[in-house]
Amino acid sequence: MSGPGNLMDFLDEPFPDVGTYEDFHTIDWLREKSRDTDRHRKITSRSRESVWEFVKSLLDAWSGWAVMLLIGLLAGTLAGVIDLAVDWMTDLKEGVCLSAFWYSHEQCCWTSNETTFEDRDRCPQWQTWSELLVNRSEGASAYVLNYLMYILWALLFAFLAVSLVRVFAPYACGSGIPEIKTILSGFIIRGYLGKWTLLIKTVTLVLVVSSGLSLGKEGPLVHVACCCGNLFSGLFSKYSRNEGKRREVLSAAAAAGVSVAFGAPIGGVLFSLEEVSYYFPLKTLWRSFFAALVAAFTLRSINPFGNSRLVLFYVEYHTPWYMAELLPFILLGVFGGLWGALFIRGNIAWCRRRKTTRLGRYPVLEVLAVTAVTAVAAYPNPYTRRSTSELISELFNDCGALASSQLCDYVSDPNMTRPLDDIPDRPAGRGVYTAMWQLALALVFKVVITVFTFGMKIPSGLFIPSMAVGAMAGRMVGVGVEQLAYHHHDWIVFRNWCRPGADCVTPGLYAMVGAAACLGGVTRMTVSLVVIMFELTGGLEYIVPLMAAAVTSKWVADAFGKEGIYEAHIHLNGYPFLDVKDEFTHRTLATDVMRPRRGEPPLSVLTQDGMTVEDVEALIKDTDYNGFPVVVSRDSERLIGFAQRRELILAIKNARQRQDGVVSSSVTYFTEEPPELPANSPQPLKLRRIVNLSPFTVTDHTPMETVVDIFRKLGLRQCLVTRSGRLLGIITKKDVLRHMAQMANQDPESIMFN
């Protein structure tokens, strides 16, 4: 095998557009790295020439930190605006504030002087639609009118969202994380991180979350932050002209996105490292941390939830957990793994049906139908009517003396004189039992509807619905364990740690563990998931239950399939993504995969000095390959280098415009010295500048396990196969993906991007 040396001698870019890539092509990581090294060397040498050049070198060194600062500021600001807008528009479905229509229900009653603590959700300034339109707050007619208004607002928000996406920015739909993973691996999707996508995704994200659909804003916020990263990297030539460097910025932007989504800066950095990034050098780690810090600080300054926290569901528990509770925590992990595996299978089957049947032609009707079903089924149940973030917040909360939730309707001892934050376990009251069956219905509804919602042509995140499913299951298990401990405290399991009158079990902790388990089952995150949940709750001592649930859910889900939801959607869309987690253990060789195979026409090649401009143009026209090997002659097939198709086209076009005497019959040559030509021959065209003189090569007997590893770790586009310096064939990234699919008994053509 031979590696890259000084890749090319045209790095000074003698004509425009050389080094750029076409849409839906993969970048050459080695060349991008070489170009950046060359650029850095040039800046360093010039910095010694004058004070101005030294200042320019300092500006270049600090440009990375400047980009991170801008990303953090914009991502934090957008997240704050989205949170405030969602809060207002979610409440708009139920009523309006008369004193200031832009206030949410909570803000409206905050500003009222007539609000009491017991009825803190009621104030004369806030009126439901039935009170406003027919002056009634009770009775069947008021309920039906509020029900209809809820459905109409939900349909209006969903229709506006899907229409804006269809007309202005088709790339603004979905979560965005599968595509960002693919882009960070080196794939080019032009417009996916553009200005229009940023604007439309921000606006429609508010609309779809407010509509009450079973989706979250956390995943799409990563896409929004990456759009900010792409926007600001265009301001600095260091990033705008180098696709490899640009991807370092996007990795840091993804960290900022998770930072503002969950208020978890460290979790954001780990998420970027564990889940989305392909190439993550140490320098990017520091810059990701800085971007996440700035984004979190900006969001904290805006304070969208009015609680001086970065997230809506920040909780604090006052009771430690006990070893005996590890069993229910692990059972919640098993539930999370099963839910994750079943969800992925169901959602991928539905999305494949959407792609292959007439259903995919009517995205607006599909969104409206799912919204209508969601609104009709959600309104009667108080746990599905409210926003999912508020639901999770209530499920996570511990029951204090001032709690007014149904979940806290316990039978209290009137003689109790204990601190407010240390209430003993008590028998469940009627409200708790009512809440349990309502939560059970809400759980079934969320499990089913989320399968059909994720993947529609609107922005849709999966973090919050997954956490909601786990939190509901966890809260029910927690209440069950609590009541079991109260009524059977003499059992051997409870005897050592749960005495009568003690505060033993915290149901909110079970909800938190269940949320982590379900999110882990769907995404297969482990380390970053535990850190995000820890930062959400601020409870350092609950890391072990979270770790137990996260690891269990991953093991159980992996037993049904190794792919997380994002990898499954990458394969469904056929993106050329080589996952580092995939193992290749088959005993095939490079000669089994390379092209041309037996019975196929010979490899299309360029000779070093025997072809005219017309021959080269004919070769480009008759084939659709991305590049051509350059050989000494067709007889010897001795390899010289590799020329990219796009650069051949640009070089010939540029030569015809700027170089006198270059015509179709001009001889092209890829050597330093021109070939000997007759006296009356037209001027030859030298193309050595655009040839990679050290393309990556392997021998025909190299195991494919090694070839796959090389493609993964070096991010290659193609690899040439030789024997004793003689060219035999070529292996591209798509050939590797096809071969891996074939070895996994999949249809190799069904996974390729079209």
N, C-alpha and C positions, 0 to 999 in steps of 0.2 A: 504493500500500500504506500501511496505517496500523499503527503499533506500539502497544504497551501504554503507557498513561499510568499514572495512579493507578487500579489495576485495579478496585477495589471500595470502597464506603464502609461495608461491614459488617465490617471487619477486627477490630473489637473483639468479634466473636463474640457477638451478642446472645442466641443460644440454642444449646443443646448440639448437637454432632455436625455443625455446619456446617463445611465445609472438610475433612471426612474423605471417604474414597473407598470405594466398594464393591469387593468382591473381583473380580479379573480386569478391572480398569479401569486406565486410564493417568492418572497425575497431571498436573496443570497446572503445569508448571515456572515459568511466568511469574507465576502467582498465588502460588505458594509463595515465590518470590523477593521479591515485593512484600510479602507478609505478614511475612517475616523482617526486611525493611528497616523496616517500620512498627514492629515489636516492638522493634528495636534503637534506633530513634529515640525511642521512648517511654521505654525504660530509661535512655538517655543524658540525656534532659530531667529525669527523676525523680531521677537521681543527684546533681543539684545542690540538691535540696530538703532532704536530711538525711544524716547520717552512715550511718544504717542502709541507706538507698537506695543510697548510694555503695558500701557493702560488698556489697550484693546485685548491683550492676553488676559488681564485681570477680569475684564468684563466677560470674556468668553468663559473663564473659570466659574464666575458667579452666575452665569445665565441659568444654569440648572436650578440653583436655589431660588432665583427670581421666578422661574416657571412654577416651581412648587408652591411658592407663596401665593401667586395669582390663582392657581388651581384651588388651593385651600380656601381662599377668600370667596371665590365664586361658587364653589361646591357647597360651602357652609351657608352662604346667602340663599342659594336656590333651595336647599333643603329646608331652611327656616321658612321661606315663603310658601313652599309646598305644604309644610305642616300646618301653617296658619290657615291657608286656603282650604285644605281638606277639612279642618276642624269646623270652619264656617259652613261649607257646602254640605257636609254630612248632616249638620243640624237643620239646614234649610229644607230638607225633605220633611221635617216634622213641624216646623213653625218658623216664625220670624221675630226679630227684636224690633219693637216699635220705636224705641228711643234712638236706635242706630242700627239700620238693617245689616250692616257689615259685621256686627257682633255675633259671635256664636252664643249658644244657649248659656254656657257657663260664664262667658264674659258679660253677657247681658244682665245676669242676676248678680254678678260681682258688683256692678256699678249701681245696683238698686239699693235704696235705703230701707226698703220694705221686706228684704229677704231675712228669714230667720234660719237658725242653724238646722232645726228639725226639717224644715221645708226649703232646703237650700237650692233645690232644683226648680222651685216655683217662685215666680215673681210676676207682678202685673205687666211689666214691660215685655215679657216673653209670652207670645200667644201662639197656640197651635193653629193649624189651618182651619179647623172646625170653629174655633173661637173667633177667628178673624172673619170667616166667610158667613157663618150662620149663627154666630154668637152662642155656641153650645160647646161645653167641654166634656159633658157626660152623655151617656146614652148610645143606642145603636147607630143612629144617624151620624153622630159625631165620629164614632169609631170607623164607620164605612168611609166617610169623607176623608179622614186622615189617612186611611188605608189607600184610597185611590190617589191622593196627592203624593204619598210616598212612592207608589208605583210610577206615576207620571214623571216625577222628578228624576227617579232612577233611569227611566227610559230616555229622558231628554239628555241627561249627562252622558249615558252610554252612546247614544246616537251622535252627539257632538264629537265625542272622542274618536269613534271609529271613522266618522266622515273626515275629520281633520287628518287622521293617519293615512287614509286612502288617498286623499287629494294632494296633501303637501309633503308627507314624509313616510312612505311605506316602511322604511327601516326603523321607524319609531315603535313598531309593535313588539310584543313579546318581552321577555326578561332582559335580553341583551347579553347575558353572561356567556352563553354558548358561543356567540359570535365574537365576543371580546377575547375569550380563550383562544379562538381560532386566529384572530388578528394578532394576538400576542405571540402566537407560534410562528408568525411570519407571513400569514395570508393577507392579501390586499382586498378589501371590500370598500371601494370608493363611495363616499357619501354616508357610510354607516356612522361615522363620527363627525358629520358635518354640522354647520350652523343651523340648518332647517331641522335636522333630526333633534338637535339640542332643544330648540324652541318648542317644537311640537310635542316632544316627549315630556317636557316639563309641564306644559299646559294640559295635555291629555292624561297625564299621571294623576293630576288633581281631580279630573273629571271621573276617571274610572274608579278610583278609590272612594270618592264621594258617592258614586252610584250604588255602593253596597255590594258589588260583586266580590266573590271569594278570591281576592288577590291582594297583594301588598305592594308597597312602594319601595321596599328595601333593595330588591334586585335591580329594578330599573334605575335607582339612584347611582348604582355602580356605572351603568351606561351613561347617565347624565354627567357624572364626574369625568369619565373617559372622553366624552365630547368636549368638556372644558379643557382637558389635557391636550387634546388634538388641536383645539382652537389656539391655545397659548404657545404650543410648540411651533406653530406656523410663524410666530413673531421672531424666532431666532433661527438663523440659517444652520446652526449646529444641529438642530433637530429637524427642521423642515426638509433639508436635503439628504438626510440619512435615516432610512427607515428603521435601521437597527436601534439608533439612539432614540428615535421617536417612541419605540416600544418600551424603552426604559421609563420614559415619562408616563406612558399609559399604565404601566404596572403601578407606579406611585399614585396615579389618579384613581385607580381601582381601590387602593387602600383608603384614600380620602373618602370615596363613595361609601364604603362600609363604615368608616368612622362616623359620618354624619347620619347614616341610616340607623345605627344602633347606639350611637354615643360611645363607641368603643375604638379609640385610636390604636391601641396595641392589637386588638382583635382584627382591625382592618389591615394592618401590616401583615399579620400572620395569614389572613384570608388571601391576600394577594400572593403571598409566597406559596401557600399550600394549594390553593384552588385554581387561580387563574393564570399566574405567570409561567412563562416557558423559559425565559432567561432572566435571572434575578441576581446580578452581581452585588457585592457588598455595598458599593456606592449607592445603588438603587434602594437598598434597605434603609440607609440613613435618610435618603431624600423622601422615601415613602413615609417614614416616621414623622418627618417635618411637615409634609403635606397633610397627613392625618391630624397632626397636632393643631395646625392652623385652621383646618376645616372644623374640628371640634370646638376650638376657641371661638370661631366666628358664630357657630350655631348656638353656643352657650351665651354669647353676647346678645343674640336676637331673643333667646329665651321663649321659644314658641309655645311651650306648654305651661308657662307661668309658675313652674315649680322649682326653678333654678337647676333643673336637671336637663340632660341631653335627650332623654327618652321619656315616653309617656308612662312606661311600666317599670319605673325604678321602685324597688322594694327593699325593706330591711326586716329581717327576722330576728327574734329575740330568744329563740329556743335552739339548742344544739341538736344535731341528729345523732341517732344511736346505731350501733352495729347491726342490730336486728332489722333495722329499716333498709339495709342494703338489699334484702330479698325483694321487697316491692319495687325498689329503684331498678333492680336488674330486670324484673318483670316488665316494667315500663320501657326499658331498653329493648326487650324482645318485641313488645307491641310497636315501638317506633320502627324497628327494623322490618317487621311484617308490613306495616302501613307503607313504609318507603318503597319496598319491593313491589307491593300490589299497586301502589299509585303509579310508579314508573311504567309498569306493564300496561295498566289501563290507559294512562295518558298518551303513551307512545302509540298504542293501538288506535286510539281516537284520532290523534294527529295524523297518523298514516292514512286513516280513512278519509280525513279531511283533504289530504293531498291527492288521493287517488280517485275520489268520487266527485259528484256534482256539488257536494256540500261546500267544497273549497271555492266555488264560484260566487257564493253569496255570503261574504263575510259580514255585511251589515245586518242581514236577516239573522244570521247565527248569533251575533252579539246581542241583538234586541231580544231574541227568543230566550237566550240564557239569562239575560237581565230580568226579563219578565218573570221567568220561573223563580229566579233567586228572590226577587222582591215579593212575589206572592207568597212564597213559602217562608220567607224570613220575617215578615212583619208580625205575625201572631206570636212568635217566640221572642221574649225580651233579650235573650242571649244571642240571637242572630240578627235582630233588628239594629242593634247598636254597631258602631264601627268595630272591626276586628281588634284593633289596637286597644280600645277601651275594654273589650271583652277579656283580652289577655291580662290587662292591668288588674281587672277585678278578680280574675282567677288566681293571679300571683299574690294578691294582697292577703296579709294575715288579718284575722278578725280581732279588731281592737274593741274597746268599750264604746267607741263612737261610731262604729261601722253601721251603715244603714242597709247594706246589701242583704238580699234574701239568703245568700250563702252563709250569713252570719246570724241567722235567726235560731239561736240556741236557747234552750231553757235555762235561764240564769238563776242562781241562788240570790234572793233579795238581801241576804245578810252578808254577802261577800264584801270584804274590804281589802282588796288587793290592788297593787299598782295597775294603771291602765294598760301597760304593755306586758303584763304577766297574768293573763286570765287562764284559769285551769280548764282542762277539757271538760265539756259539758254534754248532756244528751242533746241530740238534734231536735229542733222544733219543726213545726209544720212547714215553715218557709224553706228549711234545708231540704226536706223531702220533695217539696215542689220543685226546688232548684235542681235536684238530682235528675228527675225525669225530663225536665226541660233541657238540661245539659246533655242527657242521653240522646234526645231527639236532635238537638243542635249538632252533636257529634256525627250522627249518621248523615245528616244533611250536608255538613261541611265535607265529610269524606267523599260523598258522591259528587257534589256540585263542583268541587275543585278539580276533579279529573277532566271535566268538560270545559272549565273556564281557562285553565292555563294553556297558552298556545294560541288563543284567538288573536285576531288582528287588532289588538289594543295593547298598550303597555301592561304587563302582568308579572308581578313578582310572586315568588313561592315561599319566601321565608315566613311571612306572617301567617298565611293559611296553615302551613305545616305546624308552626308553633301553636296555633289555636287548637288544632286537632289534638296535639300532645297535651296542651294545658287542660283541655276539658277532660280527657281521659285521666290525667294525673290528679286533677282536683277530686274527681269521683273516687279514685283509689285512695287518695289522702283522707277524705271524709270517712270512707269505709274503714280504714285502718284506725282512725281516731275513735270512731264509735266502738269498734272491736276492743280497743285498748281501754275505753271507759267502762264498758259493760263486763269485760272479762279481764280485769287487771290482775286477777289471781292466777291466770295462765302462766306457765313457765316462761313463755316468750316475753311477756310484759312484766313479770314479777320484779326483775332486777332494776328496771329503769322507769317504770310507770306506776308510781304510787297514786292512790286516790287523792284528788285535789291538786295534782301536779299538771303543769302544761307540758304534755309529752310530745304530741304529734302536731306538726304544722302542715295542714293541707296545702297551703300555698307553695311550700317547698316541693311537694309532689307534682304540682302543676308546672313548676319551673323545670324539674327533672324530666317530666313527660314532654315538655316543649323542646328541650334539648335533644331528647331521644328521637322524636319524629323529624326534627330538622336534620339530624345526623343521618337518619335512615334514608331520607330523600336525597340529600346532597353528598353524603359520605364524608363530610368534614369531621375532623376529630379535634386536633389541637386548637385550631382557630375557633371552633365552635365552643369549646369549654371556656376559652378566654373571653369570647364575646358575651357568653352568658354570665360569667363572673363579673365583667365590667358593667353589664346591665343591672345586676342585683347588688353589687358591692359587697357580696358575702364571701370572704376568702375561705371560711371554714366549710363551705358547701361545694368545694372543688371536687372532692372525692366522689360524692353521689353523682355529680355531673359527669365525671370521667367514667364512672362505672356504666352509666346509662349510654353515653356516647359510644364507648367501645363495644358494648353489647349490641346496640342497634346496628353498628357497622358490621359486626360479625354475622348477625342474623341476616341483614340485607344482602351481604356479599355471598351468602349461601345460595341465594336465588339469582345472582348475577352481579358481576363486578362493577357495572356501570352505574354512576350516579345520574341524576336527572339531566344534568348539563351535558355529560358525555353522550347520553342516549339521544338528546336532541341534535348534538353535533353529527352523530352517525345517521340520524334520520334525514338531516339536510344534506348529507354527503360532503361535508367540509373536509378538506385534506389535512386532518389533524392526527399526528402521531402521539398518542398518549404515553407519557412516561410510565404510567402505572401498568400498562399492558405488558404481559410477558410473552415472548416468542421463543418456543422451545423445540420447534420442528427442525429436522436435520436436512434442510434443503441447502443448495449452494447458489452462488450468484449466477452461474450458468443456467440454472433452472428458471430464473426470473427475468434475466436480461432480454432485451429485444435487439435485433430481430431473432425470432424463434424459427425453428425448422418450417420450411414452406412459406415463410414471409419474405417479401422483397428485401434486398440488402439495405444496410444502414445508409441514410442520406448524409453524405459528408462533403466537406470543402477540401480541395487540394491546395497546397501552399502557394503554387504559382501557375496552375494550369487552367484556370477558369476565367472567363470574361465577366464583365458586369452583367451582361445579358444572361449568362448561365446562372449566376448567383441569384438574380431577380426571378428567373424561372423556377429555381429550386425553392425560393421563398413562397412563390405563388402557388406551386403545386403541392406544398406540404403545409401542415399547421403546427409543426414542432416549434418549441420555444428556443431551440439553439441547435448548433451543428458542430460535431467534432471536426477539427482541422487535421489532415494527415499529409504526409510527404507526397504520396501518389496513391491512386486506386490499387496499384499492383502491390506495393509494399505494405500499405495500411499502417505505417509507423505514425504514432500519435505525436502531434505537435502541440495542440491546445484545444480550446473550446470557444466558439463565438456565439453570442446571444443573438437571436433573431431580431429583436427590437433594435439592437445597436447596429446590426448590419443594415437594416432599412434606413436608420437615421444617418449612418455614415455615407451610404450611397447617395441619398437625397441631398445631404449637405455638400458632398463633393460635386455633384451636378450643378448646384447653385453657385458655389464659391470657387471651384477649381476649373480653370480653362482646360479644354482638350479632353475631358472625361466624357466618353460616349459609351454606347452599349457594347461596342467591340473592344473597349479598353480591357487589358488584362489586369486582374486583381492579384495581389501577392501579399502573403502574410509573413514574409521574411524581412530582415534588415536591408538587404541589398536587392535591387530590382533584378528580375530575370533578364537574360539577353534576348532582345527582340529585334526584328528587322527594322531597318532605318525608317521606313514610311509608316510604322505602327503608331496608332494613337497613344496619347500619354497613359501610362499604366496608373492604377490606383492602389496605393499602399494602405492596407487595413490592419497592420500589425498592432496598432494602438488598442483595438477593441478585442484582441484575443487574450483570453486567460491562458497564460503559458504554463500554469501548474494546476490543471484541473484535478479534482480528487479522483483517484483511480483505485480499483481493487482487482485482484486476479480472478479468473473464472472459477477457481476452487475455494474462494473465500466463503465461509459458512454464512447463510442469510441471517443468523442470529447476530453475527458481528456487523453485517451491513445495516440491519435495522437499528442497532445501537449507534452506529456512526451517523445515520440519518437523524436520529433523535437528538444526539448530543451536539452535533455540529450544525443542525438545521439546514442540511443540504437540499438543493433543488434536484440535482441529478449527480450520478456517479458513473464514470466510464469503466468498462470492464476490458482488461487487456491480458495478453499472455506474451511474456518476453518483449514488452514494448509495442506489440502489434495489437491494434484495436479490434476487439471482437464484438462489443455491443454497448448498450447503455441501460442503466436502471434509473428511473425517475421516482420521485416521491409517490406518485400515483401508482406506479408499478408495485412499490412496496406495500401500499395500502390494499391494492387488489389481491396481492399474494397473501397478505395476512387474513383478509376476508375469506379467501378460498380455503386456507388452512383451518379456519374456524367454521367451515361448512356454510358460509353465507354466499349469496350471489355477489360476485365481485363487481358487477356493473351497477348494482342497486345502490352502492354506497358512494358513488362518485358524484361530485358536485356538478350540477347542470344549471 
